[in-house]
Amino acid sequence: MKKIAIIGAGGNARELADMLRALPEFQLLGFLTNMHGKYDSPVLGDFSWPSAHEVDAFAMGIGDPISKFRVGQELAMRYPHVEWPVIVHPSAHVGSTVKLARGVVICIRAIATTDVEIGEFSQLNYGCTVGHEATVGAACLINPGANISGGVELGRSVMVGTGSQILQYVRVGDEARIGAGAVVTKDVPPATTVVGVPAASQLAKVR
Ligand SMILES: CC(C)(COP(=O)(O)OP(=O)(O)OC[C@H]1O[C@@H](n2cnc3c(N)ncnc32)[C@H](O)[C@@H]1OP(=O)(O)O)[C@@H](O)C(=O)NCCC(=O)NCCS
């Protein structure tokens, strides 16, 4: 059994903890964080804790895509001997040609169909779908029930809101945010937030 510590201690990390407890290959140690949030669980310690304790693996439990990219990179450099296993819930469907990078988390009933690529530290949350040949960059968060159509390209640290739809072959730039319930019909530039239906028409509403 691998001794695994979750990075982060908020709601997303607690959901991941529940998933890990159900997987027999892992022994869950607890949560590690340097950034205490209002809704955090008690933690084992900060990111120096693994230097004094036995840890075989990390799981990325930070939800915010920009933070998780930074922290993932930092910890991978600091602890090169600690692995970042791919974590797939047994109820998820991951097609035989899907490529998953280190630290990817695929939650309950998420689906990645054919020739999909998911970058390091990215998470497919509950019940989302990612279609044929779509690419998801590093440290993205695809929230529950979102549907990413075939051929979509998501950059690094993209947040895809709950229940949103991204239509086929749309490209979304690094650090963009797709609002909950949005229908994205056109390319989204980097570091842009889009909301509504169709999403591109409401760019001015948020940052
Ligand atoms: C789009 C989003 C990222 C914007 O967050 P934000 O920058 O903090 O924006 P605000 O909450 O300040 O809202 C700014 C405006 O956009 C509107 N807005 C926010 N989210 C919206 C959405 N999803 N759809 C339509 N309008 C939205 C707000 O009503 C507000 O409008 P107003 O100025 O007329 O009052 C966020 O609201 C969102 O949808 N996040 C996804 C959440 C999610 O999926 N969570 C899953 C957890 S498991």
The ligand as an SDF file (V2000), in Angstrom:
LIG
                    3D

 48 50  0  0  0  0  0  0  0  0999 V2000
  -17.8840   32.7720  -13.7950 C   0  0  0  0  0  0  0  0  0  0  0  0
  -17.2390   32.8330  -12.4240 C   0  0  0  0  0  0  0  0  0  0  0  0
  -15.8610   32.1700  -12.4400 C   0  0  0  0  0  0  0  0  0  0  0  0
  -17.1260   34.3010  -12.0790 C   0  0  0  0  0  0  0  0  0  0  0  0
  -16.6630   34.4840  -10.8010 O   0  0  0  0  0  0  0  0  0  0  0  0
  -16.3120   35.9730  -10.3040 P   0  0  0  0  0  0  0  0  0  0  0  0
  -15.2310   36.5750  -11.1500 O   0  0  0  0  0  0  0  0  0  0  0  0
  -16.0820   35.8860   -8.8350 O   0  0  0  0  0  0  0  0  0  0  0  0
  -17.6180   36.8120  -10.6700 O   0  0  0  0  0  0  0  0  0  0  0  0
  -18.7620   37.3850   -9.7330 P   0  0  0  0  0  0  0  0  0  0  0  0
  -19.3180   36.3330   -8.8240 O   0  0  0  0  0  0  0  0  0  0  0  0
  -18.2280   38.6240   -9.0890 O   0  0  0  0  0  0  0  0  0  0  0  0
  -19.8850   37.7830  -10.7800 O   0  0  0  0  0  0  0  0  0  0  0  0
  -19.7310   38.8390  -11.7030 C   0  0  0  0  0  0  0  0  0  0  0  0
  -21.0030   38.9620  -12.5250 C   0  0  0  0  0  0  0  0  0  0  0  0
  -21.1480   37.7980  -13.3530 O   0  0  0  0  0  0  0  0  0  0  0  0
  -22.3720   37.1280  -13.0450 C   0  0  0  0  0  0  0  0  0  0  0  0
  -22.0850   35.6980  -13.0840 N   0  0  0  0  0  0  0  0  0  0  0  0
  -21.1970   35.0300  -12.3170 C   0  0  0  0  0  0  0  0  0  0  0  0
  -21.1820   33.7320  -12.6530 N   0  0  0  0  0  0  0  0  0  0  0  0
  -22.0840   33.5850  -13.6360 C   0  0  0  0  0  0  0  0  0  0  0  0
  -22.5070   32.4700  -14.3820 C   0  0  0  0  0  0  0  0  0  0  0  0
  -21.9650   31.2580  -14.1700 N   0  0  0  0  0  0  0  0  0  0  0  0
  -23.4370   32.6710  -15.3400 N   0  0  0  0  0  0  0  0  0  0  0  0
  -23.9800   33.8930  -15.5490 C   0  0  0  0  0  0  0  0  0  0  0  0
  -23.6010   34.9950  -14.8730 N   0  0  0  0  0  0  0  0  0  0  0  0
  -22.6580   34.8390  -13.9320 C   0  0  0  0  0  0  0  0  0  0  0  0
  -22.7370   37.5870  -11.6450 C   0  0  0  0  0  0  0  0  0  0  0  0
  -24.1310   37.4910  -11.4230 O   0  0  0  0  0  0  0  0  0  0  0  0
  -22.2670   39.0250  -11.6840 C   0  0  0  0  0  0  0  0  0  0  0  0
  -23.1810   39.7880  -12.4400 O   0  0  0  0  0  0  0  0  0  0  0  0
  -23.6130   41.2700  -11.9740 P   0  0  0  0  0  0  0  0  0  0  0  0
  -22.3550   42.0810  -12.0640 O   0  0  0  0  0  0  0  0  0  0  0  0
  -24.6630   41.6560  -12.9550 O   0  0  0  0  0  0  0  0  0  0  0  0
  -24.0890   41.1180  -10.5570 O   0  0  0  0  0  0  0  0  0  0  0  0
  -18.0950   32.0800  -11.3610 C   0  0  0  0  0  0  0  0  0  0  0  0
  -19.2600   32.8010  -11.0090 O   0  0  0  0  0  0  0  0  0  0  0  0
  -18.4830   30.6910  -11.7760 C   0  0  0  0  0  0  0  0  0  0  0  0
  -19.4510   30.4430  -12.5160 O   0  0  0  0  0  0  0  0  0  0  0  0
  -17.6830   29.7120  -11.2860 N   0  0  0  0  0  0  0  0  0  0  0  0
  -17.9100   28.3330  -11.4910 C   0  0  0  0  0  0  0  0  0  0  0  0
  -18.2630   27.7060  -10.1790 C   0  0  0  0  0  0  0  0  0  0  0  0
  -18.2900   26.1910  -10.2200 C   0  0  0  0  0  0  0  0  0  0  0  0
  -18.4350   25.5810  -11.2350 O   0  0  0  0  0  0  0  0  0  0  0  0
  -18.1220   25.6110   -9.0480 N   0  0  0  0  0  0  0  0  0  0  0  0
  -18.0530   24.1780   -8.9460 C   0  0  0  0  0  0  0  0  0  0  0  0
  -17.6980   23.7700   -7.5780 C   0  0  0  0  0  0  0  0  0  0  0  0
  -17.7180   21.9950   -7.4540 S   0  0  0  0  0  0  0  0  0  0  0  0
  1  2  1  0
  2  3  1  0
  2  4  1  0
  2 36  1  0
  4  5  1  0
  5  6  1  0
  6  7  2  0
  6  8  1  0
  6  9  1  0
  9 10  1  0
 10 11  2  0
 10 12  1  0
 10 13  1  0
 13 14  1  0
 14 15  1  0
 15 16  1  0
 15 30  1  0
 16 17  1  0
 17 18  1  0
 17 28  1  0
 18 19  1  0
 18 27  1  0
 19 20  2  0
 20 21  1  0
 21 22  1  0
 21 27  2  0
 22 23  1  0
 22 24  2  0
 24 25  1  0
 25 26  2  0
 26 27  1  0
 28 29  1  0
 28 30  1  0
 30 31  1  0
 31 32  1  0
 32 33  2  0
 32 34  1  0
 32 35  1  0
 36 37  1  0
 36 38  1  0
 38 39  2  0
 38 40  1  0
 40 41  1  0
 41 42  1  0
 42 43  1  0
 43 44  2  0
 43 45  1  0
 45 46  1  0
 46 47  1  0
 47 48  1  0
M  END
$$$$
